């Protein structure tokens, strides 16, 4: 594995893997000059794949979709709408049955393998300098580049935040 500061490097991948894959041969990192400007977050080398965060019933309520809507959204598998409290615009999240079950059981996340991945110094420095630099990161257990929102640092904070 190597690093580059050139976003047009042909060895870069874009993440969002649907099938298992090996780690990329090249990863994009910030330049030494950018990193020397200082860290805005702690320097951390390990994150855990916990999966997508789910809302809590304290934040809103589940509303079952009509049979017609379930048929319409069959491909996505949506069966309910989670309606957030205290929003005037009807903000919500469409949910699958598995997500509904997890929300009702007060589980905070869904889909993670709970394995830890350790990264090299240049990647860790890039995260510490610009936490939102990456949209995807690699899970060694799942063998996929997945959205950073599915991972937490050892202190419990979401990767990328």
MIDOSE-1310 file (N, C-alpha, C; in nm, 2 decimals, decimal comma, always signed):
residues 161
xxxx	+0,08/-0,12/+0,00/+0,00/+0,00/+0,00/+0,09/+0,12/+0,00; +0,05/+0,22/-0,08/+0,12/+0,35/-0,08/+0,02/+0,46/-0,07; +0,08/+0,58/-0,06/+0,00/+0,70/-0,04/+0,02/+0,80/-0,15; -0,08/+0,89/-0,17/-0,06/+0,99/-0,27/-0,13/+1,12/-0,22
xxxx	-0,09/+1,23/-0,27/-0,16/+1,36/-0,24/-0,23/+1,40/-0,37; -0,22/+1,32/-0,48/-0,28/+1,36/-0,61/-0,42/+1,29/-0,62; -0,53/+1,37/-0,61/-0,66/+1,30/-0,62/-0,69/+1,24/-0,76; -0,61/+1,27/-0,86/-0,63/+1,21/-0,99/-0,54/+1,08/-1,01
xxxx	-0,47/+1,04/-0,91/-0,39/+0,92/-0,92/-0,48/+0,80/-0,97; -0,44/+0,73/-1,07/-0,52/+0,62/-1,13/-0,53/+0,50/-1,03; -0,45/+0,49/-0,93/-0,46/+0,38/-0,84/-0,56/+0,40/-0,73; -0,62/+0,51/-0,72/-0,72/+0,54/-0,61/-0,85/+0,47/-0,64
xxxx	-0,92/+0,43/-0,54/-1,05/+0,37/-0,55/-1,15/+0,47/-0,49; -1,28/+0,45/-0,51/-1,38/+0,55/-0,46/-1,46/+0,50/-0,35; -1,45/+0,38/-0,30/-1,53/+0,33/-0,19/-1,67/+0,28/-0,23; -1,75/+0,25/-0,13/-1,88/+0,20/-0,16/-1,88/+0,06/-0,21
xxxx	-1,79/-0,02/-0,17/-1,78/-0,16/-0,22/-1,91/-0,24/-0,19; -1,96/-0,31/-0,29/-2,07/-0,40/-0,27/-2,03/-0,54/-0,25; -1,91/-0,57/-0,30/-1,85/-0,71/-0,29/-1,72/-0,70/-0,21; -1,68/-0,81/-0,16/-1,55/-0,81/-0,08/-1,44/-0,77/-0,18
xxxx	-1,34/-0,70/-0,13/-1,23/-0,65/-0,20/-1,11/-0,64/-0,11; -0,99/-0,64/-0,17/-0,87/-0,61/-0,09/-0,86/-0,46/-0,06; -0,77/-0,43/+0,03/-0,74/-0,29/+0,05/-0,69/-0,22/-0,08; -0,71/-0,10/-0,09/-0,66/-0,03/-0,21/-0,51/-0,03/-0,21
xxxx	-0,45/-0,02/-0,33/-0,31/-0,01/-0,35/-0,26/+0,12/-0,32; -0,34/+0,23/-0,33/-0,30/+0,37/-0,31/-0,42/+0,43/-0,23; -0,38/+0,51/-0,13/-0,47/+0,59/-0,05/-0,44/+0,74/-0,06; -0,54/+0,82/-0,07/-0,52/+0,97/-0,08/-0,50/+1,02/+0,06
xxxx	-0,40/+1,10/+0,08/-0,37/+1,16/+0,21/-0,34/+1,31/+0,19; -0,35/+1,39/+0,30/-0,31/+1,53/+0,30/-0,16/+1,54/+0,28; -0,12/+1,65/+0,22/+0,02/+1,68/+0,21/+0,09/+1,71/+0,35; +0,22/+1,69/+0,35/+0,29/+1,72/+0,48/+0,26/+1,86/+0,52
xxxx	+0,25/+1,96/+0,43/+0,23/+2,10/+0,46/+0,09/+2,11/+0,53; -0,01/+2,05/+0,48/-0,14/+2,05/+0,54/-0,14/+1,99/+0,68; -0,08/+1,88/+0,69/-0,07/+1,81/+0,82/+0,00/+1,90/+0,92; +0,11/+1,97/+0,88/+0,19/+2,05/+0,97/+0,10/+2,17/+1,03
xxxx	-0,01/+2,20/+0,97/-0,10/+2,31/+1,02/-0,16/+2,27/+1,15; -0,16/+2,14/+1,18/-0,21/+2,10/+1,31/-0,33/+2,01/+1,31; -0,34/+1,93/+1,41/-0,46/+1,84/+1,42/-0,57/+1,91/+1,49; -0,69/+1,88/+1,44/-0,81/+1,94/+1,51/-0,89/+1,83/+1,59
xxxx	-0,84/+1,71/+1,57/-0,89/+1,59/+1,65/-0,77/+1,51/+1,70; -0,79/+1,42/+1,80/-0,68/+1,34/+1,84/-0,63/+1,25/+1,73; -0,50/+1,22/+1,74/-0,44/+1,12/+1,65/-0,48/+0,98/+1,69; -0,56/+0,91/+1,61/-0,61/+0,78/+1,65/-0,58/+0,69/+1,53
xxxx	-0,55/+0,56/+1,57/-0,51/+0,46/+1,47/-0,60/+0,35/+1,45; -0,71/+0,34/+1,53/-0,80/+0,23/+1,53/-0,94/+0,27/+1,54; -1,03/+0,21/+1,45/-1,17/+0,23/+1,46/-1,24/+0,10/+1,45; -1,37/+0,10/+1,49/-1,45/-0,02/+1,50/-1,57/+0,00/+1,41
xxxx	-1,61/-0,11/+1,33/-1,72/-0,11/+1,25/-1,85/-0,15/+1,33; -1,93/-0,05/+1,36/-2,05/-0,07/+1,44/-2,17/-0,07/+1,35; -2,16/-0,02/+1,23/-2,28/-0,01/+1,14/-2,35/+0,12/+1,14; -2,46/+0,13/+1,07/-2,53/+0,25/+1,05/-2,60/+0,28/+1,19
xxxx	-2,60/+0,41/+1,22/-2,67/+0,46/+1,34/-2,82/+0,46/+1,31; -2,89/+0,42/+1,41/-3,04/+0,42/+1,40/-3,09/+0,52/+1,50; -3,21/+0,58/+1,47/-3,27/+0,67/+1,56/-3,33/+0,60/+1,68; -3,35/+0,67/+1,79/-3,41/+0,62/+1,91/-3,56/+0,66/+1,92
xxxx	-3,64/+0,57/+1,98/-3,78/+0,61/+2,00/-3,80/+0,74/+2,09; -3,69/+0,78/+2,16/-3,69/+0,91/+2,23/-3,69/+1,02/+2,13; -3,64/+1,00/+2,01/-3,63/+1,10/+1,91/-3,75/+1,12/+1,82; -3,84/+1,02/+1,82/-3,95/+1,03/+1,73/-4,04/+0,90/+1,74
xxxx	-4,11/+0,87/+1,64/-4,20/+0,75/+1,64/-4,20/+0,69/+1,50; -4,23/+0,56/+1,51/-4,24/+0,48/+1,38/-4,39/+0,48/+1,34; -4,40/+0,50/+1,21/-4,54/+0,50/+1,14/-4,53/+0,40/+1,03; -4,62/+0,29/+1,04/-4,62/+0,19/+0,94/-4,66/+0,25/+0,80
xxxx	-4,60/+0,20/+0,70/-4,65/+0,25/+0,56/-4,77/+0,17/+0,52; -4,85/+0,23/+0,44/-4,97/+0,16/+0,38/-4,92/+0,04/+0,30; -5,02/-0,05/+0,27/-4,98/-0,17/+0,18/-4,94/-0,12/+0,05; -5,01/-0,01/+0,00/-4,98/+0,05/-0,13/-4,83/+0,10/-0,13
xxxx	-4,79/+0,17/-0,03/-4,66/+0,22/-0,02/-4,55/+0,11/-0,01; -4,59/+0,01/+0,07/-4,49/-0,10/+0,08/-4,47/-0,17/-0,05; -4,58/-0,18/-0,13/-4,56/-0,24/-0,26/-4,48/-0,14/-0,35; -4,50/-0,02/-0,34/-4,43/+0,08/-0,42/-4,28/+0,08/-0,39
xxxx	-4,24/+0,06/-0,26/-4,10/+0,06/-0,22/-4,05/-0,08/-0,20; -4,11/-0,17/-0,26/-4,07/-0,31/-0,24/-3,92/-0,34/-0,27; -3,87/-0,27/-0,37/-3,73/-0,29/-0,41/-3,63/-0,24/-0,30; -3,67/-0,13/-0,23/-3,59/-0,08/-0,12/-3,62/-0,16/+0,01
xxxx	-3,73/-0,22/+0,02/-3,76/-0,30/+0,14/-3,82/-0,21/+0,25; -3,86/-0,09/+0,22/-3,91/+0,00/+0,33/-4,05/-0,04/+0,37; -4,07/-0,04/+0,51/-4,20/-0,08/+0,56/-4,26/+0,02/+0,66; -4,17/+0,12/+0,70/-4,22/+0,22/+0,80/-4,14/+0,35/+0,78
xxxx	-4,20/+0,46/+0,83/-4,13/+0,59/+0,83/-4,11/+0,62/+0,98; -3,98/+0,66/+1,01/-3,95/+0,71/+1,14/-3,96/+0,86/+1,14; -4,06/+0,91/+1,21/-4,09/+1,06/+1,21/-4,02/+1,12/+1,33; -3,93/+1,21/+1,30/-3,86/+1,28/+1,41/-3,95/+1,38/+1,48
xxxx	-3,93/+1,39/+1,61/-4,01/+1,49/+1,69/-3,95/+1,63/+1,66; -4,03/+1,73/+1,69/-3,99/+1,87/+1,69/-3,93/+1,91/+1,56; -3,99/+1,86/+1,45/-3,96/+1,91/+1,32/-4,08/+1,96/+1,25; -4,08/+2,07/+1,19/-4,20/+2,13/+1,13/-4,21/+2,08/+0,99
xxxx	-4,11/+2,03/+0,93/-4,11/+1,99/+0,79/-4,14/+1,84/+0,77; -4,17/+1,76/+0,88/-4,20/+1,62/+0,86/-4,08/+1,54/+0,83; -3,96/+1,58/+0,88/-3,84/+1,51/+0,86/-3,85/+1,37/+0,91; -3,80/+1,27/+0,83/-3,81/+1,14/+0,88/-3,71/+1,05/+0,80
xxxx	-3,71/+0,92/+0,84/-3,62/+0,82/+0,78/-3,70/+0,70/+0,74; -3,69/+0,66/+0,62/-3,76/+0,54/+0,57/-3,68/+0,42/+0,63; -3,76/+0,31/+0,68/-3,69/+0,20/+0,75/-3,74/+0,07/+0,69; -3,64/-0,03/+0,69/-3,67/-0,16/+0,65/-3,73/-0,23/+0,78
xxxx	-3,78/-0,36/+0,76/-3,83/-0,43/+0,88/-3,72/-0,46/+0,98; -3,60/-0,49/+0,93/-3,49/-0,51/+1,02/-3,45/-0,39/+1,10; -3,46/-0,27/+1,04/-3,43/-0,15/+1,11/-3,54/-0,12/+1,21; -3,67/-0,14/+1,17/-3,78/-0,13/+1,27/-3,76/-0,21/+1,39
xxxx	-3,72/-0,34/+1,37/-3,70/-0,43/+1,48/-3,59/-0,38/+1,57; -3,48/-0,34/+1,51/-3,37/-0,29/+1,59/-3,41/-0,16/+1,67; -3,48/-0,07/+1,61/-3,53/+0,05/+1,68/-3,62/+0,01/+1,79; -3,71/-0,08/+1,77/-3,80/-0,12/+1,88/-3,73/-0,19/+2,00
xxxx	-3,61/-0,25/+1,96/-3,53/-0,32/+2,07/-3,43/-0,22/+2,13; -3,44/-0,09/+2,09/-3,35/+0,01/+2,14/-3,20/-0,02/+2,10; -3,18/-0,08/+1,99/-3,04/-0,10/+1,94/-3,00/+0,03/+1,86; -2,88/+0,07/+1,89/-2,83/+0,20/+1,84/-2,77/+0,19/+1,69
xxxx	-2,73/+0,07/+1,65/-2,67/+0,05/+1,52/-2,71/-0,07/+1,46; -2,69/-0,08/+1,33/-2,73/-0,20/+1,25/-2,63/-0,23/+1,14; -2,59/-0,35/+1,13/-2,51/-0,39/+1,01/-2,36/-0,40/+1,04; -2,31/-0,36/+1,15/-2,16/-0,36/+1,17/-2,12/-0,50/+1,22
xxxx	-1,99/-0,52/+1,19/-1,93/-0,65/+1,23/-1,86/-0,64/+1,37; -1,85/-0,52/+1,42/-1,78/-0,49/+1,55/-1,63/-0,53/+1,55; -1,57/-0,54/+1,43/-1,43/-0,56/+1,43/-1,35/-0,43/+1,42; -1,23/-0,43/+1,47/-1,14/-0,31/+1,47/-1,05/-0,32/+1,35
xxxx	-1,02/-0,20/+1,30/-0,93/-0,19/+1,19/-0,82/-0,09/+1,23; -0,70/-0,12/+1,21/-0,59/-0,03/+1,24/-0,53/+0,03/+1,11; -0,50/+0,16/+1,11/-0,45/+0,22/+0,99/-0,31/+0,28/+1,02; -0,24/+0,31/+0,91/-0,11/+0,37/+0,91/-0,11/+0,52/+0,95
xxxx	+0,01/+0,56/+0,98/+0,03/+0,70/+1,03/-0,02/+0,81/+0,94; +0,01/+0,80/+0,81/-0,04/+0,91/+0,72/-0,19/+0,92/+0,71; -0,26/+0,80/+0,71/-0,41/+0,80/+0,72/-0,46/+0,86/+0,85; -0,40/+0,82/+0,96/-0,44/+0,87/+1,09/-0,41/+1,02/+1,10
xxxx	-0,30/+1,07/+1,05/-0,27/+1,21/+1,05/-0,37/+1,29/+0,96; -0,41/+1,23/+0,85/-0,51/+1,30/+0,77/-0,65/+1,31/+0,84; -0,69/+1,20/+0,90/-0,82/+1,21/+0,98/-0,81/+1,31/+1,09; -0,69/+1,32/+1,16/-0,68/+1,41/+1,27/-0,67/+1,56/+1,22
xxxx	-0,62/+1,58/+1,10/-0,62/+1,71/+1,05/-0,75/+1,76/+0,99; -0,81/+1,67/+0,91/-0,94/+1,70/+0,84/-1,03/+1,58/+0,86; -1,11/+1,58/+0,97/-1,19/+1,46/+1,00/-1,29/+1,43/+0,89; -1,33/+1,52/+0,81/-1,43/+1,49/+0,71/-1,37/+1,46/+0,57
xxxx	-1,23/+1,44/+0,57/-1,16/+1,42/+0,44/-1,21/+1,30/+0,36; -1,24/+1,19/+0,43/-1,28/+1,07/+0,37/-1,43/+1,05/+0,38; -1,49/+0,99/+0,28/-1,63/+0,95/+0,28/-1,64/+0,80/+0,31; -1,54/+0,72/+0,28/-1,54/+0,58/+0,30/-1,41/+0,54/+0,37
xxxx	-1,42/+0,43/+0,45/-1,30/+0,37/+0,51/-1,31/+0,22/+0,50; -1,19/+0,15/+0,52/-1,19/+0,01/+0,50/-1,21/-0,07/+0,63; -1,29/-0,17/+0,62/-1,31/-0,27/+0,73/-1,24/-0,40/+0,69; -1,14/-0,43/+0,78/-1,06/-0,55/+0,75/-1,14/-0,68/+0,76
xxxx	-1,24/-0,68/+0,84/-1,32/-0,80/+0,86/-1,42/-0,82/+0,75; -1,49/-0,71/+0,71/-1,59/-0,72/+0,60/-1,52/-0,71/+0,46; -1,39/-0,67/+0,46/-1,32/-0,66/+0,33/-1,39/-0,57/+0,23; -1,43/-0,45/+0,28/-1,50/-0,35/+0,20/-1,47/-0,21/+0,25
xxxx	-1,47/-0,12/+0,16/-1,47/+0,03/+0,19/-1,61/+0,07/+0,21; -1,64/+0,11/+0,33/-1,78/+0,14/+0,37/-1,79/+0,29/+0,42; -1,91/+0,35/+0,42/-1,92/+0,49/+0,47/-1,86/+0,51/+0,61; -1,79/+0,62/+0,63/-1,72/+0,64/+0,75/-1,83/+0,65/+0,87
xxxx	-1,95/+0,68/+0,84/-2,05/+0,69/+0,94/-2,08/+0,56/+1,01; -2,03/+0,45/+0,95/-2,06/+0,32/+1,01/-1,95/+0,28/+1,11; -1,85/+0,37/+1,14/-1,74/+0,34/+1,22/-1,73/+0,44/+1,34; -1,68/+0,39/+1,45/-1,65/+0,47/+1,57/-1,50/+0,46/+1,61
xxxx	-1,45/+0,57/+1,67/-1,32/+0,56/+1,73/-1,33/+0,50/+1,87; -1,22/+0,47/+1,93/-1,23/+0,40/+2,06/-1,30/+0,49/+2,17; -1,31/+0,62/+2,15/-1,38/+0,70/+2,25/-1,53/+0,71/+2,22; -1,58/+0,64/+2,12/-1,72/+0,63/+2,09/-1,77/+0,73/+1,99
xxxx	-1,68/+0,83/+1,95/-1,73/+0,93/+1,85/-1,72/+0,86/+1,71; -1,81/+0,92/+1,62/-1,82/+0,86/+1,49/-1,69/+0,91/+1,41; -1,64/+0,82/+1,33/-1,53/+0,85/+1,24/-1,59/+0,95/+1,14; -1,51/+1,05/+1,10/-1,55/+1,15/+1,01/-1,61/+1,28/+1,07
x	-1,63/+1,27/+1,20/-1,70/+1,39/+1,26/-1,60/+1,47/+1,34
